[in-house]
Amino acid sequence: MALTCLSLFTACNKDDSQDEELPLRMNQFIQNCLSTFYFWNDQMPNLSPESVNDPNKYFKQLLFKDDKWSLITDDVDGLMAELAGTNETYGYELAGGQFKDSKQCFAIVLYTYPGSPARKFLDRGDAITQINWKNITEDDFPEFDKPGTITLGIAKVQGNTIGPVERIVTLESKVMDSDPVLVSQFFEKGAHKIGYLMYTSFTSNFNSSLEKTFNEFKAKGITDLILDLRYNHGGDDQAAAFLCSAIAPKDKAVKGALLSKERWNTACQQVFENDPQYDELLNRYFIDVNCNLDLPSKKVYILTSHETASASEYTIASLKAFMDVTLVGTRTYGKYFTMYSFAPQYEENGKIVQDKELANWLIFPVCSRFTNINGYPDFSNGLEPDVYVEDDPFNGIGLGWQNEPLLAKAIALISGENPMPMKAQNDIIARGKNTASSFIMLPKTLNDIKDNRVIYMKQ
């Protein structure tokens, strides 16, 4: 459903005078849009568009205090490239940490993309303690994503400590595709044929990669699927519908069958419920795919962490209504809201016109809350795992390796084998709780454009 059908409610009159400031016009659009579609529109402060001259600040000041996700950008091209999975990048995903009793920080490599500058020099588990020849503080973390050239100091990880810099690497960013199908593996354990997929973001431009991988799994006759969403912050709804349609039992994943539901603010909900043209804003449906796995077990094992958010949680919740979903890992992030994109526009001679002078702006307010067809989840906390296993990127074990702790546990649940010695698992849990480490891990906020993807995007 294109958002033009909603635009009639959000357009504002354009002042024909040439002296009207663009920030004010953008603020007027923001106020009109949020007052109509924002999920917490009844919690917005009474703040006039004239009161703040910066649209970024005005947008943020209108948001509900608990809203950590609504976004605004004045760089449409950069964001669209990011959402499409093609942008200038070093090709790594990092987590941040800080040394105890110090302001000095570090970054740990979670994974790198094939063909990326980072893949040539970095591995999972590498600790970065210097950037551009200086020690890292929290203020330096944005430097890791700035295109150009960076020099990194790589230190040695020794148990629960990080040592001095051992080597220096220099990376030059490049424009590349970041295919979210990062790793796929096949394992045979007795009568079980297991497919493993590490999926890093819901990006519908790469649905063909999902189709290729699932058809390869089907050709090998997999009986069980392990879906790794531990670092997946979400993405667009088309990719989520595709993934659910490929995994859910074939007799359930019928094109046009109800997949999930959306709940809007009171006024929007009433309008949408009374007009059939808005059905797809209230209900999501299975789509036709050529790669449904038709798993004989009707079970899926999903690997999770606190980084598992948004469309990842949507996928987990939606599938729970149709099959047995076992979560292995730690509690998910807890973002059950859908963000919609709105481009500035105005009404001219009875028609809605895109505002070309504000064409570099987009806003992404939270507009609805999703549940599966049974109303799950109905709480704000993250989804609890069925089997608790702490993620441990410091051990350097690659994603997709059979002895990687989360994957090993999932394989063990399927096959009945013991996944790892108890001492090794206890060491991981201890490190995760920071009981003996010389450092602590910093939480991800998931509130910037890079890390907080949208579910519903108008192309």
Kinemage of the C-alpha trace (Angstrom):
@kinemage 1
@onewidth
@group {chain A} dominant
@subgroup {mainchain}
@vectorlist {calphas} color= white
{ca met a 1} P 0.000 0.000 0.000
{ca ala a 2} L 1.646 3.229 -1.148
{ca leu a 3} L 1.545 6.059 1.339
{ca thr a 4} L 0.052 8.510 -1.163
{ca cys a 5} L -3.373 7.340 0.022
{ca leu a 6} L -2.485 8.798 3.409
{ca ser a 7} L -0.934 11.970 2.143
{ca leu a 8} L -4.231 13.821 1.962
{ca phe a 9} L -4.193 14.015 5.731
{ca thr a 10} L -0.627 15.317 6.006
{ca ala a 11} L -0.273 17.856 3.223
{ca cys a 12} L -0.098 21.517 4.130
{ca asn a 13} L -0.573 24.659 2.103
{ca lys a 14} L 2.572 26.064 0.537
{ca asp a 15} L 3.029 29.781 0.959
{ca asp a 16} L 3.592 31.285 -2.471
{ca ser a 17} L 5.768 34.025 -1.040
{ca gln a 18} L 9.457 33.459 -1.658
{ca asp a 19} L 10.550 34.683 1.763
{ca glu a 20} L 9.091 31.743 3.706
{ca glu a 21} L 11.894 29.813 5.364
{ca leu a 22} L 12.243 26.135 4.430
{ca pro a 23} L 12.747 25.013 8.050
{ca leu a 24} L 9.341 26.418 8.987
{ca arg a 25} L 7.680 24.631 6.081
{ca met a 26} L 9.370 21.395 7.086
{ca asn a 27} L 8.257 21.910 10.687
{ca gln a 28} L 4.681 22.428 9.539
{ca phe a 29} L 4.803 19.171 7.618
{ca ile a 30} L 6.270 17.352 10.631
{ca gln a 31} L 3.556 18.693 12.927
{ca asn a 32} L 0.745 17.766 10.529
{ca cys a 33} L 2.118 14.311 9.899
{ca leu a 34} L 2.780 13.405 13.539
{ca ser a 35} L -0.512 14.776 14.800
{ca thr a 36} L -2.297 12.483 12.327
{ca phe a 37} L -0.270 9.263 12.149
{ca tyr a 38} L 2.080 9.145 15.139
{ca phe a 39} L 1.290 6.213 17.395
{ca trp a 40} L 1.544 8.410 20.496
{ca asn a 41} L -0.094 11.486 18.964
{ca asp a 42} L -2.053 12.008 22.188
{ca gln a 43} L 1.266 12.364 24.066
{ca met a 44} L 2.750 15.096 21.861
{ca pro a 45} L 3.574 18.449 23.480
{ca asn a 46} L 1.814 21.595 22.261
{ca leu a 47} L 4.807 22.989 20.397
{ca ser a 48} L 4.230 25.312 17.439
{ca pro a 49} L 6.273 24.940 14.206
{ca glu a 50} L 7.557 28.488 14.693
{ca ser a 51} L 9.092 27.714 18.075
{ca val a 52} L 12.142 25.790 16.796
{ca asn a 53} L 14.135 26.708 13.691
{ca asp a 54} L 15.827 23.306 13.280
{ca pro a 55} L 13.535 20.533 11.892
{ca asn a 56} L 15.717 17.847 13.471
{ca lys a 57} L 15.277 19.354 16.919
{ca tyr a 58} L 11.602 20.111 16.369
{ca phe a 59} L 10.887 16.527 15.326
{ca lys a 60} L 12.663 15.095 18.352
{ca gln a 61} L 10.947 17.490 20.766
{ca leu a 62} L 7.532 16.288 19.589
{ca leu a 63} L 8.255 12.624 20.312
{ca phe a 64} L 6.828 10.611 23.198
{ca lys a 65} L 9.391 10.239 25.984
{ca asp a 66} L 9.655 6.449 25.579
{ca asp a 67} L 10.016 6.575 21.788
{ca lys a 68} L 13.597 5.514 20.994
{ca trp a 69} L 13.020 4.728 17.336
{ca ser a 70} L 11.315 7.456 15.275
{ca leu a 71} L 13.763 9.011 12.840
{ca ile a 72} L 14.312 12.047 10.658
{ca thr a 73} L 16.972 12.553 7.988
{ca asp a 74} L 18.027 15.333 5.642
{ca asp a 75} L 20.147 12.903 3.595
{ca val a 76} L 17.647 10.867 1.599
{ca asp a 77} L 20.179 9.502 -0.879
{ca gly a 78} L 22.497 8.260 1.848
{ca leu a 79} L 19.680 6.655 3.785
{ca met a 80} L 18.168 4.986 0.731
{ca ala a 81} L 21.562 3.519 -0.139
{ca glu a 82} L 21.873 2.285 3.448
{ca leu a 83} L 18.434 0.690 3.397
{ca ala a 84} L 19.090 -0.888 0.009
{ca gly a 85} L 22.230 -2.556 1.331
{ca thr a 86} L 24.516 -0.707 -1.102
{ca asn a 87} L 26.597 2.089 0.372
{ca glu a 88} L 30.142 3.203 1.052
{ca thr a 89} L 31.427 1.111 3.892
{ca tyr a 90} L 34.362 -0.703 5.442
{ca gly a 91} L 32.231 -3.840 5.596
{ca tyr a 92} L 32.330 -4.715 9.286
{ca glu a 93} L 29.906 -4.840 12.189
{ca leu a 94} L 31.313 -3.837 15.554
{ca ala a 95} L 30.322 -3.837 19.201
{ca gly a 96} L 31.764 -1.353 21.676
{ca gly a 97} L 33.285 -1.834 25.092
{ca gln a 98} L 35.035 0.173 27.777
{ca phe a 99} L 37.915 -0.710 30.076
{ca lys a 100} L 36.987 -0.692 33.740
{ca asp a 101} L 38.021 2.381 35.755
{ca ser a 102} L 38.944 4.166 32.540
{ca lys a 103} L 37.457 6.316 29.762
{ca gln a 104} L 39.353 4.269 27.197
{ca cys a 105} L 37.151 2.146 24.927
{ca phe a 106} L 37.556 -0.524 22.289
{ca ala a 107} L 35.593 -2.155 19.494
{ca ile a 108} L 35.201 -5.879 18.926
{ca val a 109} L 34.613 -7.268 15.434
{ca leu a 110} L 31.355 -9.229 15.252
{ca tyr a 111} L 31.603 -10.086 11.550
{ca thr a 112} L 32.792 -8.807 8.173
{ca tyr a 113} L 31.141 -8.945 4.758
{ca pro a 114} L 32.678 -10.957 1.909
{ca gly a 115} L 34.587 -8.782 -0.528
{ca ser a 116} L 34.790 -5.881 1.920
{ca pro a 117} L 37.921 -3.949 2.896
{ca ala a 118} L 37.548 -5.296 6.434
{ca arg a 119} L 37.400 -8.944 5.322
{ca lys a 120} L 41.020 -8.744 4.112
{ca phe a 121} L 42.423 -7.758 7.501
{ca leu a 122} L 39.915 -8.444 10.285
{ca asp a 123} L 38.287 -11.522 11.803
{ca arg a 124} L 35.494 -12.042 14.297
{ca gly a 125} L 36.917 -11.485 17.745
{ca asp a 126} L 39.566 -8.931 16.805
{ca ala a 127} L 39.757 -6.152 19.398
{ca ile a 128} L 40.393 -2.626 18.115
{ca thr a 129} L 41.874 -0.294 20.748
{ca gln a 130} L 43.202 2.509 18.551
{ca ile a 131} L 41.765 4.465 15.639
{ca asn a 132} L 43.948 6.785 13.550
{ca trp a 133} L 46.844 6.332 15.948
{ca lys a 134} L 45.018 7.309 19.136
{ca asn a 135} L 43.260 5.472 21.940
{ca ile a 136} L 39.494 5.173 21.559
{ca thr a 137} L 36.887 6.978 23.670
{ca glu a 138} L 33.105 6.895 23.262
{ca asp a 139} L 33.318 10.087 21.212
{ca asp a 140} L 35.406 8.255 18.616
{ca phe a 141} L 32.890 5.514 17.762
{ca pro a 142} L 31.287 7.517 14.889
{ca glu a 143} L 34.700 7.535 13.194
{ca phe a 144} L 34.345 3.818 12.461
{ca asp a 145} L 31.547 4.537 9.966
{ca lys a 146} L 32.874 7.669 8.262
{ca pro a 147} L 33.835 6.887 4.640
{ca gly a 148} L 37.461 7.421 3.698
{ca thr a 149} L 40.570 5.825 5.137
{ca ile a 150} L 41.094 4.712 8.723
{ca thr a 151} L 44.001 3.140 10.546
{ca leu a 152} L 43.175 0.647 13.298
{ca gly a 153} L 45.269 -0.758 16.115
{ca ile a 154} L 44.447 -4.430 16.784
{ca ala a 155} L 45.130 -5.805 20.254
{ca lys a 156} L 45.367 -9.375 21.493
{ca val a 157} L 42.467 -10.842 23.477
{ca gln a 158} L 43.711 -13.063 26.307
{ca gly a 159} L 40.876 -14.656 28.253
{ca asn a 160} L 39.061 -11.843 30.044
{ca thr a 161} L 41.679 -9.206 29.259
{ca ile a 162} L 42.644 -7.197 26.181
{ca gly a 163} L 46.359 -6.650 25.734
{ca pro a 164} L 48.427 -4.010 23.938
{ca val a 165} L 48.280 -3.316 20.193
{ca glu a 166} L 49.922 -6.106 18.208
{ca arg a 167} L 49.351 -4.975 14.632
{ca ile a 168} L 48.188 -1.988 12.608
{ca val a 169} L 45.814 -2.197 9.640
{ca thr a 170} L 44.612 0.495 7.250
{ca leu a 171} L 41.193 0.269 5.585
{ca glu a 172} L 39.826 2.276 2.679
{ca ser a 173} L 36.034 2.344 2.360
{ca lys a 174} L 34.298 1.397 -0.866
{ca val a 175} L 30.793 1.314 -2.317
{ca met a 176} L 29.597 -2.279 -2.138
{ca asp a 177} L 26.613 -4.553 -1.677
{ca ser a 178} L 26.207 -5.836 1.872
{ca asp a 179} L 24.276 -9.036 1.207
{ca pro a 180} L 22.444 -9.883 4.461
{ca val a 181} L 22.721 -13.614 3.699
{ca leu a 182} L 26.109 -13.610 5.398
{ca val a 183} L 26.668 -17.311 6.078
{ca ser a 184} L 24.875 -20.490 5.045
{ca gln a 185} L 25.993 -23.951 6.140
{ca phe a 186} L 24.768 -27.528 5.970
{ca phe a 187} L 25.306 -30.118 8.700
{ca glu a 188} L 24.329 -33.770 8.973
{ca lys a 189} L 23.765 -35.155 12.461
{ca gly a 190} L 22.389 -38.679 12.351
{ca ala a 191} L 18.997 -38.558 10.703
{ca his a 192} L 18.968 -34.755 10.845
{ca lys a 193} L 19.974 -32.594 7.898
{ca ile a 194} L 20.405 -29.106 9.258
{ca gly a 195} L 20.503 -25.819 7.377
{ca tyr a 196} L 22.071 -22.795 9.066
{ca leu a 197} L 21.511 -19.212 7.870
{ca met a 198} L 23.131 -16.096 9.308
{ca tyr a 199} L 20.890 -13.182 8.230
{ca thr a 200} L 22.073 -9.678 9.121
{ca ser a 201} L 19.269 -7.336 7.972
{ca phe a 202} L 15.843 -7.442 6.351
{ca thr a 203} L 16.619 -5.920 2.959
{ca ser a 204} L 14.175 -6.884 0.221
{ca asn a 205} L 16.709 -6.022 -2.505
{ca phe a 206} L 18.412 -9.278 -1.507
{ca asn a 207} L 15.343 -11.534 -1.350
{ca ser a 208} L 16.864 -13.352 -4.323
{ca ser a 209} L 19.766 -14.362 -2.064
{ca leu a 210} L 17.300 -15.828 0.428
{ca glu a 211} L 15.561 -17.693 -2.390
{ca lys a 212} L 18.862 -19.102 -3.683
{ca thr a 213} L 19.968 -20.234 -0.223
{ca phe a 214} L 16.627 -21.841 0.688
{ca asn a 215} L 16.454 -23.675 -2.622
{ca glu a 216} L 19.951 -25.015 -1.960
{ca phe a 217} L 18.717 -26.201 1.443
{ca lys a 218} L 15.713 -27.856 -0.213
{ca ala a 219} L 17.966 -29.621 -2.743
{ca lys a 220} L 19.908 -31.101 0.179
{ca gly a 221} L 16.692 -32.203 1.852
{ca ile a 222} L 17.120 -30.353 5.121
{ca thr a 223} L 14.923 -31.520 7.978
{ca asp a 224} L 15.759 -28.685 10.387
{ca leu a 225} L 16.537 -24.952 10.105
{ca ile a 226} L 18.663 -22.734 12.348
{ca leu a 227} L 18.092 -19.031 11.621
{ca asp a 228} L 20.696 -16.703 13.147
{ca leu a 229} L 19.228 -13.269 13.908
{ca arg a 230} L 21.506 -12.398 16.836
{ca tyr a 231} L 22.802 -9.180 15.191
{ca asn a 232} L 19.797 -8.389 12.997
{ca his a 233} L 18.292 -4.984 13.886
{ca gly a 234} L 15.372 -5.292 11.464
{ca gly a 235} L 14.520 -3.928 8.049
{ca asp a 236} L 11.674 -3.623 5.580
{ca asp a 237} L 8.370 -5.455 5.650
{ca gln a 238} L 8.748 -7.036 2.215
{ca ala a 239} L 11.826 -8.950 3.318
{ca ala a 240} L 10.097 -10.002 6.559
{ca ala a 241} L 7.043 -11.290 4.665
{ca phe a 242} L 9.328 -13.141 2.245
{ca leu a 243} L 11.274 -14.834 5.036
{ca cys a 244} L 8.135 -15.848 6.933
{ca ser a 245} L 6.554 -17.179 3.733
{ca ala a 246} L 9.636 -19.312 3.072
{ca ile a 247} L 9.850 -20.792 6.594
{ca ala a 248} L 6.253 -21.269 7.768
{ca pro a 249} L 4.649 -24.659 6.967
{ca lys a 250} L 3.634 -24.809 3.337
{ca asp a 251} L -0.042 -25.427 4.120
{ca lys a 252} L -0.070 -22.256 6.258
{ca ala a 253} L 2.059 -19.973 4.094
{ca val a 254} L -0.559 -19.590 1.393
{ca lys a 255} L -0.485 -16.380 -0.622
{ca gly a 256} L -3.073 -13.993 0.820
{ca ala a 257} L -3.432 -15.815 4.161
{ca leu a 258} L -3.191 -13.557 7.225
{ca leu a 259} L 0.362 -13.292 8.595
{ca ser a 260} L 0.194 -10.521 11.219
{ca lys a 261} L -1.775 -7.503 12.455
{ca glu a 262} L -1.092 -3.801 13.016
{ca arg a 263} L -2.664 -1.469 15.580
{ca trp a 264} L -2.644 2.316 15.006
{ca asn a 265} L -3.618 5.293 17.141
{ca thr a 266} L -7.330 5.540 17.913
{ca ala a 267} L -8.290 7.951 15.119
{ca cys a 268} L -6.346 6.147 12.380
{ca gln a 269} L -7.550 2.748 13.538
{ca gln a 270} L -11.164 3.851 13.240
{ca val a 271} L -10.660 5.310 9.765
{ca phe a 272} L -8.772 2.286 8.460
{ca glu a 273} L -11.225 -0.248 9.885
{ca asn a 274} L -14.112 1.501 8.121
{ca asp a 275} L -12.489 1.654 4.679
{ca pro a 276} L -11.369 -1.540 2.854
{ca gln a 277} L -8.729 0.329 0.849
{ca tyr a 278} L -6.628 0.554 4.024
{ca asp a 279} L -6.719 -3.171 4.782
{ca glu a 280} L -2.984 -3.646 4.198
{ca leu a 281} L -2.266 -1.043 6.865
{ca leu a 282} L -4.063 -3.228 9.406
{ca asn a 283} L -3.168 -6.694 8.174
{ca arg a 284} L -0.083 -8.282 6.616
{ca tyr a 285} L -0.319 -11.358 4.447
{ca phe a 286} L 1.806 -14.258 3.276
{ca ile a 287} L 3.248 -13.790 -0.190
{ca asp a 288} L 4.011 -16.229 -2.996
{ca val a 289} L 7.580 -17.578 -2.891
{ca asn a 290} L 9.344 -20.331 -4.811
{ca cys a 291} L 11.482 -21.509 -1.933
{ca asn a 292} L 9.224 -22.622 0.933
{ca leu a 293} L 11.263 -25.130 2.941
{ca asp a 294} L 8.252 -27.235 3.962
{ca leu a 295} L 10.204 -28.489 6.990
{ca pro a 296} L 8.958 -31.914 8.074
{ca ser a 297} L 9.496 -31.026 11.749
{ca lys a 298} L 7.478 -27.795 11.433
{ca lys a 299} L 10.089 -26.342 13.808
{ca val a 300} L 12.643 -23.560 13.501
{ca tyr a 301} L 15.495 -22.690 15.864
{ca ile a 302} L 16.304 -18.966 15.997
{ca leu a 303} L 19.493 -17.570 17.549
{ca thr a 304} L 18.970 -14.300 19.417
{ca ser a 305} L 20.643 -11.577 21.458
{ca his a 306} L 19.823 -8.066 22.665
{ca glu a 307} L 20.713 -6.959 19.120
{ca thr a 308} L 17.747 -8.928 17.741
{ca ala a 309} L 15.191 -6.203 17.081
{ca ser a 310} L 12.236 -4.912 15.101
{ca ala a 311} L 11.632 -7.008 11.956
{ca ser a 312} L 13.579 -9.849 13.579
{ca glu a 313} L 11.149 -9.857 16.492
{ca tyr a 314} L 8.288 -9.502 14.007
{ca thr a 315} L 9.477 -12.663 12.235
{ca ile a 316} L 9.778 -14.585 15.506
{ca ala a 317} L 6.345 -13.481 16.708
{ca ser a 318} L 4.643 -14.126 13.365
{ca leu a 319} L 6.090 -17.625 12.960
{ca lys a 320} L 5.079 -18.599 16.505
{ca ala a 321} L 1.441 -18.656 15.351
{ca phe a 322} L 2.169 -21.287 12.710
{ca met a 323} L 4.987 -23.529 13.964
{ca asp a 324} L 7.235 -24.435 16.876
{ca val a 325} L 9.824 -21.668 17.360
{ca thr a 326} L 12.699 -22.321 19.771
{ca leu a 327} L 14.823 -19.306 20.732
{ca val a 328} L 18.456 -19.963 21.650
{ca gly a 329} L 20.574 -17.123 23.022
{ca thr a 330} L 19.624 -14.130 25.157
{ca arg a 331} L 16.602 -11.809 25.434
{ca thr a 332} L 15.784 -9.765 22.330
{ca tyr a 333} L 15.664 -5.962 22.180
{ca gly a 334} L 11.912 -5.378 22.466
{ca lys a 335} L 10.874 -3.158 19.522
{ca tyr a 336} L 7.384 -4.134 18.337
{ca phe a 337} L 6.588 -0.932 16.483
{ca thr a 338} L 6.382 -0.155 12.790
{ca met a 339} L 7.908 3.005 11.350
{ca tyr a 340} L 6.506 4.473 8.139
{ca ser a 341} L 8.251 6.851 5.751
{ca phe a 342} L 6.765 10.232 4.818
{ca ala a 343} L 8.185 12.693 2.294
{ca pro a 344} L 7.379 16.419 2.577
{ca gln a 345} L 4.485 17.482 0.343
{ca tyr a 346} L 1.838 20.161 0.066
{ca glu a 347} L -1.544 20.762 -1.506
{ca glu a 348} L -1.672 22.796 -4.719
{ca asn a 349} L -4.848 23.327 -6.764
{ca gly a 350} L -6.505 20.403 -5.012
{ca lys a 351} L -3.620 17.993 -5.698
{ca ile a 352} L -0.898 16.569 -3.457
{ca val a 353} L 2.546 17.629 -4.710
{ca gln a 354} L 5.957 16.502 -3.483
{ca asp a 355} L 7.919 19.451 -2.079
{ca lys a 356} L 11.019 19.531 -4.291
{ca glu a 357} L 12.674 22.176 -2.141
{ca leu a 358} L 12.552 19.740 0.785
{ca ala a 359} L 13.287 16.633 -1.281
{ca asn a 360} L 16.340 15.763 0.825
{ca trp a 361} L 14.150 15.231 3.928
{ca leu a 362} L 12.247 12.140 5.117
{ca ile a 363} L 10.646 11.359 8.455
{ca phe a 364} L 10.068 7.900 9.905
{ca pro a 365} L 7.678 8.128 12.869
{ca val a 366} L 6.420 5.098 14.753
{ca cys a 367} L 2.874 4.658 13.465
{ca ser a 368} L 1.688 1.215 14.524
{ca arg a 369} L 2.369 -1.783 16.742
{ca phe a 370} L 2.537 -5.293 15.321
{ca thr a 371} L 1.387 -8.617 16.733
{ca asn a 372} L 0.969 -12.052 15.254
{ca ile a 373} L -2.509 -13.307 14.393
{ca asn a 374} L -3.012 -14.381 18.018
{ca gly a 375} L -2.086 -11.003 19.536
{ca tyr a 376} L 1.478 -11.942 20.578
{ca pro a 377} L 3.549 -10.218 21.896
{ca asp a 378} L 1.518 -8.032 24.258
{ca phe a 379} L 4.360 -6.604 26.358
{ca ser a 380} L 7.248 -4.183 25.904
{ca asn a 381} L 10.172 -6.292 27.100
{ca gly a 382} L 12.210 -8.376 24.690
{ca leu a 383} L 11.381 -11.983 23.864
{ca glu a 384} L 12.914 -14.414 26.338
{ca pro a 385} L 14.946 -17.331 24.966
{ca asp a 386} L 13.845 -20.904 25.522
{ca val a 387} L 17.475 -21.870 26.052
{ca tyr a 388} L 19.899 -19.293 27.450
{ca val a 389} L 23.328 -19.088 25.810
{ca glu a 390} L 25.534 -15.991 25.993
{ca asp a 391} L 27.064 -14.747 22.747
{ca asp a 392} L 30.863 -14.598 22.889
{ca pro a 393} L 32.518 -12.802 19.965
{ca phe a 394} L 35.811 -12.640 21.887
{ca asn a 395} L 36.534 -16.319 21.403
{ca gly a 396} L 37.220 -15.767 17.706
{ca ile a 397} L 35.066 -18.704 16.648
{ca gly a 398} L 33.549 -17.890 13.273
{ca leu a 399} L 29.818 -17.612 12.655
{ca gly a 400} L 28.656 -20.849 11.119
{ca trp a 401} L 31.350 -22.961 12.776
{ca gln a 402} L 29.893 -25.978 14.552
{ca asn a 403} L 31.631 -25.131 17.828
{ca glu a 404} L 30.328 -21.552 17.966
{ca pro a 405} L 28.345 -21.572 21.257
{ca leu a 406} L 24.863 -20.543 20.069
{ca leu a 407} L 25.002 -22.672 16.939
{ca ala a 408} L 26.472 -25.602 18.869
{ca lys a 409} L 23.600 -25.479 21.351
{ca ala a 410} L 20.969 -25.362 18.611
{ca ile a 411} L 22.563 -28.345 16.854
{ca ala a 412} L 22.632 -30.176 20.185
{ca leu a 413} L 18.925 -29.527 20.744
{ca ile a 414} L 18.184 -30.976 17.318
{ca ser a 415} L 20.513 -33.951 17.474
{ca gly a 416} L 20.537 -34.674 21.221
{ca glu a 417} L 24.332 -34.311 21.421
{ca asn a 418} L 26.256 -32.388 24.120
{ca pro a 419} L 27.237 -29.071 22.510
{ca met a 420} L 30.318 -28.108 24.588
{ca pro a 421} L 32.042 -28.816 27.908
{ca met a 422} L 30.176 -27.186 30.786
{ca lys a 423} L 33.274 -25.239 31.862
{ca ala a 424} L 33.530 -23.494 28.491
{ca gln a 425} L 29.902 -22.440 28.657
{ca asn a 426} L 30.298 -21.197 32.234
{ca asp a 427} L 33.293 -19.103 31.130
{ca ile a 428} L 31.169 -17.458 28.458
{ca ile a 429} L 28.350 -16.690 30.914
{ca ala a 430} L 30.841 -15.238 33.405
{ca arg a 431} L 32.322 -12.957 30.765
{ca gly a 432} L 28.841 -11.870 29.691
{ca lys a 433} L 28.043 -10.867 33.267
{ca asn a 434} L 31.386 -9.025 33.508
{ca thr a 435} L 32.274 -10.783 36.764
{ca ala a 436} L 35.948 -11.237 35.998
{ca ser a 437} L 36.645 -9.131 32.930
{ca ser a 438} L 38.905 -6.092 32.771
{ca phe a 439} L 36.257 -4.407 30.625
{ca ile a 440} L 32.516 -3.969 30.200
{ca met a 441} L 30.445 -4.020 27.015
{ca leu a 442} L 28.540 -0.882 26.053
{ca pro a 443} L 24.880 -1.282 25.087
{ca lys a 444} L 23.761 -0.427 21.580
{ca thr a 445} L 21.085 2.252 21.532
{ca leu a 446} L 19.596 1.311 18.143
{ca asn a 447} L 18.461 4.912 17.766
{ca asp a 448} L 20.490 6.110 14.808
{ca ile a 449} L 19.726 5.687 11.124
{ca lys a 450} L 22.350 3.016 10.575
{ca asp a 451} L 21.153 0.724 13.349
{ca asn a 452} L 17.413 1.357 13.436
{ca arg a 453} L 15.874 0.073 10.240
{ca val a 454} L 12.278 0.629 9.200
{ca ile a 455} L 9.702 -2.042 8.519
{ca tyr a 456} L 7.509 -0.229 5.985
{ca met a 457} L 9.278 1.767 3.296
{ca lys a 458} L 7.701 3.558 0.337
{ca gln a 459} L 9.862 3.030 -2.733
